[in-house]
Amino acid sequence: MPMSGSDIEATILAALPGAEVELKDLAGDNDHWAATVTAEQFAGKTRVQQHKMVYAAFGPKMGNELHALQVTTLVPN
Amino acid sequence: MADSNTRISKTVKENDVVLFMKGTPLFPQCGFSSRAIAILDHCGVAYESVDVLQDMEIRQGIKAYSDWPTIPQLYVKGEFVGGSDIMMEMFEAGELQQMMNEQGVAKAES
């Protein structure tokens, strides 16, 4: 059962409150997503740490219910 | 598990640049792996690839090895660099090429 866009956004927001999440359905199949996440919590973290914070929000769903998520992380200006 | 850890650790230490991927550089089996290969080819570096689809133990073990849930995964000089998104961000910023230069990794034979 793939995750819907609103599920993905809610999952990221639960882990990173106040973040800005922009989602794009890459293939139009509700299964391959790109997320741009802008969050204060990323400040001072390396890219690997930032991406891990996003992946951590999904726990074991990553790679299972959530088949493909392209992640871009940004720190707000 | 311990055994796959040992094998992964050996692979990333014996090769300057290693990509754990789905499929092979010629026949990638996933869009993300395909993108990672394209980036490495653009960087013009020699790399070793490991097809995780041929080895279930490595496929699971690599996720635990760097606490990173997805494939592909790039390692340079034994250090985990990131997945294909990070590779793309670094490549676009010129940081990936710079890192390969600084680490003194071998160029691809043309």
N, CA and C atoms of all chains as a GROMACS GRO file, in nm:
protein
  561
    1MET      N    1   0.086  -0.121   0.000
    1MET     CA    2   0.000   0.000   0.000
    1MET      C    3   0.088   0.124   0.000
    2PRO      N    4   0.098   0.197  -0.111
    2PRO     CA    5   0.186   0.315  -0.113
    2PRO      C    6   0.133   0.427  -0.024
    3MET      N    7   0.222   0.513   0.018
    3MET     CA    8   0.182   0.628   0.101
    3MET      C    9   0.133   0.740   0.011
    4SER      N   10   0.029   0.807   0.054
    4SER     CA   11  -0.020   0.922  -0.024
    4SER      C   12   0.066   1.044   0.006
    5GLY      N   13   0.054   1.144  -0.078
    5GLY     CA   14   0.129   1.267  -0.058
    5GLY      C   15   0.099   1.331   0.076
    6SER      N   16  -0.028   1.329   0.116
    6SER     CA   17  -0.061   1.393   0.244
    6SER      C   18  -0.005   1.313   0.361
    7ASP      N   19   0.000   1.180   0.349
    7ASP     CA   20   0.064   1.097   0.453
    7ASP      C   21   0.212   1.132   0.466
    8ILE      N   22   0.276   1.149   0.352
    8ILE     CA   23   0.420   1.177   0.352
    8ILE      C   24   0.446   1.311   0.419
    9GLU      N   25   0.368   1.410   0.380
    9GLU     CA   26   0.385   1.543   0.438
    9GLU      C   27   0.361   1.539   0.590
   10ALA      N   28   0.254   1.472   0.632
   10ALA     CA   29   0.221   1.465   0.774
   10ALA      C   30   0.332   1.393   0.852
   11THR      N   31   0.388   1.288   0.792
   11THR     CA   32   0.494   1.212   0.860
   11THR      C   33   0.619   1.299   0.880
   12ILE      N   34   0.654   1.375   0.778
   12ILE     CA   35   0.772   1.462   0.790
   12ILE      C   36   0.746   1.572   0.893
   13LEU      N   37   0.626   1.631   0.888
   13LEU     CA   38   0.594   1.740   0.981
   13LEU      C   39   0.591   1.692   1.126
   14ALA      N   40   0.548   1.567   1.146
   14ALA     CA   41   0.544   1.514   1.283
   14ALA      C   42   0.685   1.504   1.340
   15ALA      N   43   0.783   1.470   1.253
   15ALA     CA   44   0.921   1.454   1.300
   15ALA      C   45   0.994   1.587   1.305
   16LEU      N   46   0.957   1.678   1.215
   16LEU     CA   47   1.026   1.807   1.206
   16LEU      C   48   0.922   1.920   1.212
   17PRO      N   49   0.871   1.947   1.332
   17PRO     CA   50   0.764   2.047   1.341
   17PRO      C   51   0.809   2.182   1.287
   18GLY      N   52   0.721   2.246   1.213
   18GLY     CA   53   0.752   2.379   1.160
   18GLY      C   54   0.822   2.375   1.026
   19ALA      N   55   0.856   2.255   0.980
   19ALA     CA   56   0.927   2.244   0.851
   19ALA      C   57   0.834   2.281   0.736
   20GLU      N   58   0.896   2.321   0.626
   20GLU     CA   59   0.819   2.346   0.505
   20GLU      C   60   0.844   2.227   0.412
   21VAL      N   61   0.738   2.164   0.365
   21VAL     CA   62   0.753   2.044   0.282
   21VAL      C   63   0.689   2.068   0.146
   22GLU      N   64   0.769   2.049   0.042
   22GLU     CA   65   0.716   2.063  -0.092
   22GLU      C   66   0.728   1.926  -0.160
   23LEU      N   67   0.616   1.872  -0.205
   23LEU     CA   68   0.617   1.738  -0.263
   23LEU      C   69   0.589   1.742  -0.412
   24LYS      N   70   0.656   1.653  -0.482
   24LYS     CA   71   0.631   1.641  -0.625
   24LYS      C   72   0.612   1.493  -0.657
   25ASP      N   73   0.504   1.461  -0.724
   25ASP     CA   74   0.479   1.324  -0.768
   25ASP      C   75   0.555   1.305  -0.900
   26LEU      N   76   0.669   1.239  -0.891
   26LEU     CA   77   0.763   1.236  -1.004
   26LEU      C   78   0.709   1.164  -1.126
   27ALA      N   79   0.640   1.052  -1.103
   27ALA     CA   80   0.599   0.970  -1.216
   27ALA      C   81   0.448   0.977  -1.238
   28GLY      N   82   0.378   1.055  -1.154
   28GLY     CA   83   0.233   1.064  -1.166
   28GLY      C   84   0.164   0.935  -1.124
   29ASP      N   85   0.235   0.850  -1.047
   29ASP     CA   86   0.176   0.721  -1.008
   29ASP      C   87   0.154   0.712  -0.857
   30ASN      N   88   0.168   0.827  -0.788
   30ASN     CA   89   0.147   0.829  -0.644
   30ASN      C   90   0.245   0.737  -0.569
   31ASP      N   91   0.357   0.707  -0.629
   31ASP     CA   92   0.449   0.610  -0.569
   31ASP      C   93   0.596   0.654  -0.573
   32HIS      N   94   0.629   0.749  -0.659
   32HIS     CA   95   0.765   0.800  -0.669
   32HIS      C   96   0.762   0.949  -0.638
   33TRP      N   97   0.813   0.985  -0.522
   33TRP     CA   98   0.799   1.122  -0.475
   33TRP      C   99   0.932   1.194  -0.463
   34ALA      N  100   0.925   1.324  -0.481
   34ALA     CA  101   1.040   1.409  -0.447
   34ALA      C  102   0.993   1.505  -0.340
   35ALA      N  103   1.068   1.516  -0.232
   35ALA     CA  104   1.033   1.607  -0.124
   35ALA      C  105   1.145   1.707  -0.104
   36THR      N  106   1.108   1.835  -0.103
   36THR     CA  107   1.203   1.937  -0.063
   36THR      C  108   1.162   1.982   0.076
   37VAL      N  109   1.251   1.962   0.172
   37VAL     CA  110   1.218   1.991   0.311
   37VAL      C  111   1.306   2.105   0.360
   38THR      N  112   1.242   2.212   0.404
   38THR     CA  113   1.316   2.326   0.458
   38THR      C  114   1.287   2.330   0.608
   39ALA      N  115   1.390   2.319   0.690
   39ALA     CA  116   1.367   2.313   0.834
   39ALA      C  117   1.480   2.378   0.913
   40GLU      N  118   1.443   2.451   1.016
   40GLU     CA  119   1.539   2.511   1.108
   40GLU      C  120   1.628   2.402   1.172
   41GLN      N  121   1.565   2.284   1.193
   41GLN     CA  122   1.635   2.176   1.263
   41GLN      C  123   1.759   2.128   1.188
   42PHE      N  124   1.770   2.161   1.060
   42PHE     CA  125   1.885   2.116   0.979
   42PHE      C  126   2.010   2.201   1.002
   43ALA      N  127   1.992   2.318   1.064
   43ALA     CA  128   2.105   2.410   1.079
   43ALA      C  129   2.222   2.342   1.150
   44GLY      N  130   2.340   2.358   1.094
   44GLY     CA  131   2.460   2.304   1.156
   44GLY      C  132   2.480   2.154   1.134
   45LYS      N  133   2.389   2.091   1.059
   45LYS     CA  134   2.402   1.946   1.034
   45LYS      C  135   2.461   1.923   0.895
   46THR      N  136   2.530   1.810   0.878
   46THR     CA  137   2.580   1.775   0.746
   46THR      C  138   2.463   1.724   0.661
   47ARG      N  139   2.485   1.714   0.529
   47ARG     CA  140   2.378   1.665   0.440
   47ARG      C  141   2.334   1.526   0.481
   48VAL      N  142   2.432   1.440   0.513
   48VAL     CA  143   2.396   1.304   0.551
   48VAL      C  144   2.307   1.306   0.676
   49GLN      N  145   2.343   1.389   0.774
   49GLN     CA  146   2.261   1.398   0.896
   49GLN      C  147   2.121   1.451   0.864
   50GLN      N  148   2.114   1.552   0.776
   50GLN     CA  149   1.984   1.610   0.740
   50GLN      C  150   1.894   1.506   0.674
   51HIS      N  151   1.952   1.431   0.579
   51HIS     CA  152   1.872   1.330   0.511
   51HIS      C  153   1.830   1.220   0.608
   52LYS      N  154   1.921   1.185   0.700
   52LYS     CA  155   1.886   1.081   0.798
   52LYS      C  156   1.767   1.126   0.884
   53MET      N  157   1.761   1.256   0.914
   53MET     CA  158   1.649   1.307   0.994
   53MET      C  159   1.517   1.288   0.919
   54VAL      N  160   1.520   1.308   0.787
   54VAL     CA  161   1.398   1.289   0.708
   54VAL      C  162   1.363   1.139   0.700
   55TYR      N  163   1.465   1.056   0.672
   55TYR     CA  164   1.440   0.911   0.664
   55TYR      C  165   1.388   0.857   0.796
   56ALA      N  166   1.445   0.910   0.906
   56ALA     CA  167   1.408   0.859   1.039
   56ALA      C  168   1.259   0.878   1.064
   57ALA      N  169   1.201   0.982   1.006
   57ALA     CA  170   1.058   1.009   1.024
   57ALA      C  171   0.975   0.891   0.974
   58PHE      N  172   1.024   0.823   0.872
   58PHE     CA  173   0.946   0.715   0.811
   58PHE      C  174   0.974   0.579   0.874
   59GLY      N  175   1.082   0.568   0.949
   59GLY     CA  176   1.115   0.440   1.013
   59GLY      C  177   1.118   0.327   0.911
   60PRO      N  178   1.061   0.213   0.946
   60PRO     CA  179   1.067   0.096   0.857
   60PRO      C  180   0.984   0.111   0.730
   61LYS      N  181   0.901   0.217   0.721
   61LYS     CA  182   0.822   0.236   0.599
   61LYS      C  183   0.911   0.267   0.479
   62MET      N  184   1.028   0.325   0.508
   62MET     CA  185   1.119   0.365   0.402
   62MET      C  186   1.161   0.242   0.323
   63GLY      N  187   1.139   0.246   0.194
   63GLY     CA  188   1.177   0.133   0.110
   63GLY      C  189   1.070   0.024   0.106
   64ASN      N  190   0.966   0.038   0.190
   64ASN     CA  191   0.856  -0.059   0.187
   64ASN      C  192   0.729   0.010   0.136
   65GLU      N  193   0.647   0.065   0.232
   65GLU     CA  194   0.529   0.140   0.186
   65GLU      C  195   0.570   0.258   0.100
   66LEU      N  196   0.682   0.318   0.141
   66LEU     CA  197   0.732   0.432   0.065
   66LEU      C  198   0.840   0.380  -0.029
   67HIS      N  199   0.802   0.363  -0.152
   67HIS     CA  200   0.894   0.298  -0.246
   67HIS      C  201   1.012   0.387  -0.280
   68ALA      N  202   0.983   0.509  -0.320
   68ALA     CA  203   1.091   0.595  -0.367
   68ALA      C  204   1.066   0.739  -0.325
   69LEU      N  205   1.159   0.792  -0.251
   69LEU     CA  206   1.149   0.932  -0.210
   69LEU      C  207   1.282   1.001  -0.238
   70GLN      N  208   1.277   1.098  -0.326
   70GLN     CA  209   1.396   1.178  -0.355
   70GLN      C  210   1.392   1.293  -0.254
   71VAL      N  211   1.502   1.316  -0.186
   71VAL     CA  212   1.501   1.415  -0.079
   71VAL      C  213   1.598   1.530  -0.108
   72THR      N  214   1.551   1.651  -0.090
   72THR     CA  215   1.638   1.768  -0.092
   72THR      C  216   1.616   1.840   0.040
   73THR      N  217   1.724   1.872   0.110
   73THR     CA  218   1.708   1.940   0.238
   73THR      C  219   1.766   2.080   0.231
   74LEU      N  220   1.697   2.174   0.293
   74LEU     CA  221   1.740   2.313   0.294
   74LEU      C  222   1.724   2.371   0.434
   75VAL      N  223   1.813   2.463   0.467
   75VAL     CA  224   1.799   2.538   0.592
   75VAL      C  225   1.738   2.672   0.554
   76PRO      N  226   1.634   2.718   0.625
   76PRO     CA  227   1.574   2.847   0.588
   76PRO      C  228   1.674   2.962   0.602
   77ASN      N  229   1.661   3.060   0.518
   77ASN     CA  230   1.752   3.176   0.524
   77ASN      C  231   1.718   3.266   0.643
   78MET      N  232   2.497  -1.143   0.987
   78MET     CA  233   2.505  -0.997   0.988
   78MET      C  234   2.650  -0.952   1.004
   79ALA      N  235   2.716  -1.014   1.104
   79ALA     CA  236   2.856  -0.976   1.128
   79ALA      C  237   2.939  -1.004   1.004
   80ASP      N  238   2.904  -1.114   0.938
   80ASP     CA  239   2.977  -1.153   0.819
   80ASP      C  240   2.957  -1.052   0.706
   81SER      N  241   2.834  -1.004   0.686
   81SER     CA  242   2.811  -0.907   0.578
   81SER      C  243   2.882  -0.776   0.612
   82ASN      N  244   2.884  -0.742   0.741
   82ASN     CA  245   2.958  -0.623   0.783
   82ASN      C  246   3.105  -0.630   0.746
   83THR      N  247   3.164  -0.746   0.772
   83THR     CA  248   3.305  -0.768   0.740
   83THR      C  249   3.329  -0.756   0.590
   84ARG      N  250   3.238  -0.816   0.513
   84ARG     CA  251   3.254  -0.811   0.367
   84ARG      C  252   3.239  -0.668   0.314
   85ILE      N  253   3.141  -0.594   0.368
   85ILE     CA  254   3.121  -0.456   0.323
   85ILE      C  255   3.242  -0.372   0.359
   86SER      N  256   3.286  -0.388   0.482
   86SER     CA  257   3.399  -0.310   0.529
   86SER      C  258   3.524  -0.337   0.444
   87LYS      N  259   3.544  -0.463   0.406
   87LYS     CA  260   3.658  -0.501   0.323
   87LYS      C  261   3.645  -0.433   0.185
   88THR      N  262   3.526  -0.440   0.127
   88THR     CA  263   3.503  -0.381  -0.006
   88THR      C  264   3.528  -0.230  -0.007
   89VAL      N  265   3.477  -0.160   0.093
   89VAL     CA  266   3.491  -0.013   0.091
   89VAL      C  267   3.633   0.030   0.125
   90LYS      N  268   3.710  -0.059   0.191
   90LYS     CA  269   3.848  -0.023   0.223
   90LYS      C  270   3.943  -0.056   0.110
   91GLU      N  271   3.907  -0.158   0.033
   91GLU     CA  272   3.998  -0.201  -0.074
   91GLU      C  273   3.980  -0.120  -0.203
   92ASN      N  274   3.868  -0.046  -0.213
   92ASN     CA  275   3.843   0.032  -0.334
   92ASN      C  276   3.820   0.178  -0.297
   93ASP      N  277   3.885   0.268  -0.372
   93ASP     CA  278   3.871   0.411  -0.343
   93ASP      C  279   3.726   0.456  -0.351
   94VAL      N  280   3.659   0.414  -0.458
   94VAL     CA  281   3.521   0.458  -0.481
   94VAL      C  282   3.434   0.334  -0.503
   95VAL      N  283   3.334   0.318  -0.418
   95VAL     CA  284   3.244   0.203  -0.431
   95VAL      C  285   3.100   0.250  -0.431
   96LEU      N  286   3.023   0.201  -0.527
   96LEU     CA  287   2.880   0.228  -0.530
   96LEU      C  288   2.804   0.097  -0.509
   97PHE      N  289   2.725   0.094  -0.401
   97PHE     CA  290   2.633  -0.018  -0.381
   97PHE      C  291   2.505   0.020  -0.454
   98MET      N  292   2.462  -0.063  -0.547
   98MET     CA  293   2.352  -0.024  -0.635
   98MET      C  294   2.263  -0.143  -0.668
   99LYS      N  295   2.150  -0.111  -0.733
   99LYS     CA  296   2.065  -0.217  -0.785
   99LYS      C  297   2.095  -0.231  -0.933
  100GLY      N  298   2.145  -0.348  -0.971
  100GLY     CA  299   2.184  -0.370  -1.109
  100GLY      C  300   2.332  -0.341  -1.129
  101THR      N  301   2.372  -0.325  -1.255
  101THR     CA  302   2.511  -0.301  -1.288
  101THR      C  303   2.521  -0.166  -1.359
  102PRO      N  304   2.643  -0.110  -1.367
  102PRO     CA  305   2.657   0.019  -1.437
  102PRO      C  306   2.596   0.017  -1.578
  103LEU      N  307   2.610  -0.095  -1.647
  103LEU     CA  308   2.553  -0.102  -1.782
  103LEU      C  309   2.402  -0.122  -1.781
  104PHE      N  310   2.355  -0.197  -1.682
  104PHE     CA  311   2.211  -0.224  -1.672
  104PHE      C  312   2.159  -0.195  -1.532
  105PRO      N  313   2.151  -0.066  -1.496
  105PRO     CA  314   2.097  -0.034  -1.363
  105PRO      C  315   1.950  -0.075  -1.357
  106GLN      N  316   1.908  -0.124  -1.241
  106GLN     CA  317   1.770  -0.174  -1.227
  106GLN      C  318   1.681  -0.077  -1.150
  107CYS      N  319   1.726   0.047  -1.135
  107CYS     CA  320   1.649   0.142  -1.056
  107CYS      C  321   1.693   0.281  -1.098
  108GLY      N  322   1.598   0.374  -1.104
  108GLY     CA  323   1.629   0.509  -1.150
  108GLY      C  324   1.733   0.580  -1.064
  109PHE      N  325   1.729   0.553  -0.934
  109PHE     CA  326   1.823   0.621  -0.844
  109PHE      C  327   1.965   0.569  -0.867
  110SER      N  328   1.976   0.437  -0.887
  110SER     CA  329   2.108   0.379  -0.914
  110SER      C  330   2.161   0.428  -1.048
  111SER      N  331   2.071   0.440  -1.145
  111SER     CA  332   2.109   0.487  -1.277
  111SER      C  333   2.163   0.631  -1.269
  112ARG      N  334   2.098   0.713  -1.188
  112ARG     CA  335   2.141   0.851  -1.170
  112ARG      C  336   2.279   0.857  -1.103
  113ALA      N  337   2.299   0.769  -1.005
  113ALA     CA  338   2.428   0.767  -0.934
  113ALA      C  339   2.542   0.731  -1.029
  114ILE      N  340   2.517   0.634  -1.117
  114ILE     CA  341   2.618   0.593  -1.215
  114ILE      C  342   2.647   0.708  -1.311
  115ALA      N  343   2.542   0.776  -1.356
  115ALA     CA  344   2.562   0.888  -1.449
  115ALA      C  345   2.649   0.996  -1.384
  116ILE      N  346   2.628   1.021  -1.256
  116ILE     CA  347   2.708   1.122  -1.186
  116ILE      C  348   2.854   1.079  -1.177
  117LEU      N  349   2.877   0.952  -1.141
  117LEU     CA  350   3.016   0.903  -1.131
  117LEU      C  351   3.085   0.908  -1.267
  118ASP      N  352   3.011   0.874  -1.373
  118ASP     CA  353   3.069   0.880  -1.507
  118ASP      C  354   3.107   1.024  -1.542
  119HIS      N  355   3.021   1.119  -1.506
  119HIS     CA  356   3.051   1.260  -1.530
  119HIS      C  357   3.175   1.306  -1.454
  120CYS      N  358   3.192   1.251  -1.334
  120CYS     CA  359   3.309   1.288  -1.254
  120CYS      C  360   3.437   1.229  -1.314
  121GLY      N  361   3.421   1.127  -1.398
  121GLY     CA  362   3.537   1.066  -1.464
  121GLY      C  363   3.628   0.989  -1.371
  122VAL      N  364   3.572   0.932  -1.265
  122VAL     CA  365   3.655   0.855  -1.172
  122VAL      C  366   3.633   0.705  -1.192
  123ALA      N  367   3.735   0.629  -1.155
  123ALA     CA  368   3.722   0.484  -1.158
  123ALA      C  369   3.645   0.441  -1.034
  124TYR      N  370   3.552   0.348  -1.052
  124TYR     CA  371   3.477   0.302  -0.935
  124TYR      C  372   3.446   0.154  -0.945
  125GLU      N  373   3.419   0.098  -0.827
  125GLU     CA  374   3.378  -0.040  -0.816
  125GLU      C  375   3.228  -0.037  -0.785
  126SER      N  376   3.151  -0.129  -0.844
  126SER     CA  377   3.010  -0.131  -0.808
  126SER      C  378   2.973  -0.268  -0.752
  127VAL      N  379   2.878  -0.267  -0.661
  127VAL     CA  380   2.829  -0.391  -0.602
  127VAL      C  381   2.679  -0.398  -0.629
  128ASP      N  382   2.635  -0.504  -0.695
  128ASP     CA  383   2.493  -0.521  -0.725
  128ASP      C  384   2.426  -0.590  -0.606
  129VAL      N  385   2.350  -0.512  -0.529
  129VAL     CA  386   2.289  -0.570  -0.408
  129VAL      C  387   2.178  -0.669  -0.442
  130LEU      N  388   2.126  -0.662  -0.564
  130LEU     CA  389   2.019  -0.755  -0.602
  130LEU      C  390   2.072  -0.898  -0.614
  131GLN      N  391   2.205  -0.911  -0.629
  131GLN     CA  392   2.265  -1.044  -0.641
  131GLN      C  393   2.303  -1.101  -0.505
  132ASP      N  394   2.282  -1.027  -0.399
  132ASP     CA  395   2.332  -1.069  -0.269
  132ASP      C  396   2.242  -1.013  -0.158
  133MET      N  397   2.145  -1.092  -0.114
  133MET     CA  398   2.049  -1.049  -0.013
  133MET      C  399   2.115  -1.003   0.116
  134GLU      N  400   2.224  -1.072   0.152
  134GLU     CA  401   2.291  -1.040   0.278
  134GLU      C  402   2.350  -0.900   0.273
  135ILE      N  403   2.413  -0.867   0.160
  135ILE     CA  404   2.470  -0.734   0.143
  135ILE      C  405   2.356  -0.631   0.132
  136ARG      N  406   2.249  -0.667   0.063
  136ARG     CA  407   2.137  -0.575   0.044
  136ARG      C  408   2.081  -0.527   0.178
  137GLN      N  409   2.067  -0.619   0.273
  137GLN     CA  410   2.019  -0.582   0.406
  137GLN      C  411   2.132  -0.521   0.488
  138GLY      N  412   2.250  -0.582   0.479
  138GLY     CA  413   2.363  -0.540   0.562
  138GLY      C  414   2.407  -0.397   0.535
  139ILE      N  415   2.399  -0.355   0.410
  139ILE     CA  416   2.448  -0.221   0.374
  139ILE      C  417   2.360  -0.113   0.438
  140LYS      N  418   2.233  -0.146   0.462
  140LYS     CA  419   2.144  -0.047   0.524
  140LYS      C  420   2.184  -0.023   0.669
  141ALA      N  421   2.224  -0.129   0.736
  141ALA     CA  422   2.266  -0.116   0.875
  141ALA      C  423   2.407  -0.055   0.884
  142TYR      N  424   2.490  -0.089   0.786
  142TYR     CA  425   2.631  -0.049   0.790
  142TYR      C  426   2.648   0.101   0.812
  143SER      N  427   2.573   0.182   0.737
  143SER     CA  428   2.584   0.327   0.754
  143SER      C  429   2.455   0.387   0.810
  144ASP      N  430   2.367   0.300   0.862
  144ASP     CA  431   2.239   0.348   0.914
  144ASP      C  432   2.170   0.435   0.809
  145TRP      N  433   2.163   0.381   0.688
  145TRP     CA  434   2.105   0.455   0.575
  145TRP      C  435   2.009   0.360   0.506
  146PRO      N  436   1.881   0.397   0.495
  146PRO     CA  437   1.780   0.298   0.457
  146PRO      C  438   1.768   0.269   0.308
  147THR      N  439   1.838   0.343   0.225
  147THR     CA  440   1.814   0.328   0.081
  147THR      C  441   1.940   0.296   0.003
  148ILE      N  442   1.919   0.250  -0.118
  148ILE     CA  443   2.025   0.216  -0.213
  148ILE      C  444   1.995   0.298  -0.339
  149PRO      N  445   2.092   0.356  -0.405
  149PRO     CA  446   2.237   0.340  -0.395
  149PRO      C  447   2.302   0.411  -0.275
  150GLN      N  448   2.424   0.366  -0.248
  150GLN     CA  449   2.508   0.429  -0.146
  150GLN      C  450   2.649   0.442  -0.201
  151LEU      N  451   2.705   0.562  -0.186
  151LEU     CA  452   2.841   0.587  -0.235
  151LEU      C  453   2.941   0.594  -0.119
  152TYR      N  454   3.052   0.525  -0.137
  152TYR     CA  455   3.163   0.530  -0.040
  152TYR      C  456   3.289   0.576  -0.111
  153VAL      N  457   3.359   0.671  -0.049
  153VAL     CA  458   3.487   0.715  -0.102
  153VAL      C  459   3.591   0.700   0.008
  154LYS      N  460   3.697   0.628  -0.023
  154LYS     CA  461   3.804   0.600   0.074
  154LYS      C  462   3.747   0.546   0.205
  155GLY      N  463   3.651   0.457   0.192
  155GLY     CA  464   3.596   0.392   0.310
  155GLY      C  465   3.491   0.471   0.385
  156GLU      N  466   3.468   0.597   0.343
  156GLU     CA  467   3.370   0.680   0.414
  156GLU      C  468   3.240   0.687   0.336
  157PHE      N  469   3.128   0.678   0.408
  157PHE     CA  470   2.997   0.692   0.345
  157PHE      C  471   2.976   0.838   0.304
  158VAL      N  472   2.944   0.860   0.177
  158VAL     CA  473   2.923   0.997   0.127
  158VAL      C  474   2.775   1.031   0.123
  159GLY      N  475   2.692   0.939   0.074
  159GLY     CA  476   2.549   0.966   0.069
  159GLY      C  477   2.481   0.881  -0.036
  160GLY      N  478   2.352   0.906  -0.054
  160GLY     CA  479   2.275   0.840  -0.158
  160GLY      C  480   2.273   0.926  -0.284
  161SER      N  481   2.185   0.893  -0.378
  161SER     CA  482   2.189   0.962  -0.507
  161SER      C  483   2.147   1.110  -0.496
  162ASP      N  484   2.060   1.143  -0.402
  162ASP     CA  485   2.020   1.284  -0.388
  162ASP      C  486   2.137   1.370  -0.342
  163ILE      N  487   2.209   1.318  -0.243
  163ILE     CA  488   2.325   1.392  -0.192
  163ILE      C  489   2.433   1.400  -0.300
  164MET      N  490   2.451   1.289  -0.374
  164MET     CA  491   2.548   1.290  -0.483
  164MET      C  492   2.512   1.400  -0.583
  165MET      N  493   2.383   1.410  -0.616
  165MET     CA  494   2.340   1.510  -0.714
  165MET      C  495   2.361   1.652  -0.661
  166GLU      N  496   2.323   1.675  -0.535
  166GLU     CA  497   2.342   1.808  -0.475
  166GLU      C  498   2.490   1.845  -0.475
  167MET      N  499   2.574   1.748  -0.437
  167MET     CA  500   2.718   1.776  -0.430
  167MET      C  501   2.776   1.797  -0.569
  168PHE      N  502   2.728   1.716  -0.665
  168PHE     CA  503   2.779   1.727  -0.802
  168PHE      C  504   2.744   1.863  -0.860
  169GLU      N  505   2.620   1.907  -0.840
  169GLU     CA  506   2.576   2.036  -0.895
  169GLU      C  507   2.653   2.152  -0.831
  170ALA      N  508   2.693   2.133  -0.706
  170ALA     CA  509   2.769   2.239  -0.637
  170ALA      C  510   2.919   2.228  -0.666
  171GLY      N  511   2.959   2.123  -0.740
  171GLY     CA  512   3.100   2.102  -0.770
  171GLY      C  513   3.177   2.038  -0.656
  172GLU      N  514   3.105   2.003  -0.549
  172GLU     CA  515   3.172   1.951  -0.429
  172GLU      C  516   3.218   1.807  -0.445
  173LEU      N  517   3.141   1.731  -0.525
  173LEU     CA  518   3.176   1.590  -0.540
  173LEU      C  519   3.308   1.576  -0.616
  174GLN      N  520   3.320   1.651  -0.727
  174GLN     CA  521   3.442   1.647  -0.807
  174GLN      C  522   3.561   1.693  -0.722
  175GLN      N  523   3.536   1.798  -0.642
  175GLN     CA  524   3.642   1.853  -0.556
  175GLN      C  525   3.687   1.748  -0.454
  176MET      N  526   3.588   1.678  -0.396
  176MET     CA  527   3.621   1.578  -0.296
  176MET      C  528   3.702   1.464  -0.358
  177MET      N  529   3.663   1.421  -0.479
  177MET     CA  530   3.735   1.313  -0.547
  177MET      C  531   3.880   1.356  -0.574
  178ASN      N  532   3.896   1.482  -0.615
  178ASN     CA  533   4.031   1.534  -0.638
  178ASN      C  534   4.113   1.536  -0.511
  179GLU      N  535   4.052   1.591  -0.406
  179GLU     CA  536   4.124   1.603  -0.279
  179GLU      C  537   4.163   1.467  -0.223
  180GLN      N  538   4.072   1.369  -0.246
  180GLN     CA  539   4.100   1.235  -0.194
  180GLN      C  540   4.197   1.161  -0.284
  181GLY      N  541   4.226   1.219  -0.401
  181GLY     CA  542   4.323   1.159  -0.491
  181GLY      C  543   4.277   1.026  -0.549
  182VAL      N  544   4.149   1.014  -0.583
  182VAL     CA  545   4.102   0.887  -0.638
  182VAL      C  546   4.142   0.877  -0.786
  183ALA      N  547   4.155   0.752  -0.831
  183ALA     CA  548   4.201   0.728  -0.968
  183ALA      C  549   4.096   0.771  -1.070
  184LYS      N  550   4.144   0.822  -1.182
  184LYS     CA  551   4.054   0.859  -1.294
  184LYS      C  552   4.010   0.734  -1.368
  185ALA      N  553   3.896   0.744  -1.432
  185ALA     CA  554   3.849   0.632  -1.514
  185ALA      C  555   3.937   0.621  -1.637
  186GLU      N  556   3.959   0.497  -1.683
  186GLU     CA  557   4.031   0.479  -1.808
  186GLU      C  558   3.936   0.511  -1.922
  187SER      N  559   3.981   0.595  -2.014
  187SER     CA  560   3.887   0.631  -2.121
  187SER      C  561   3.916   0.551  -2.247
   0.00000   0.00000   0.00000
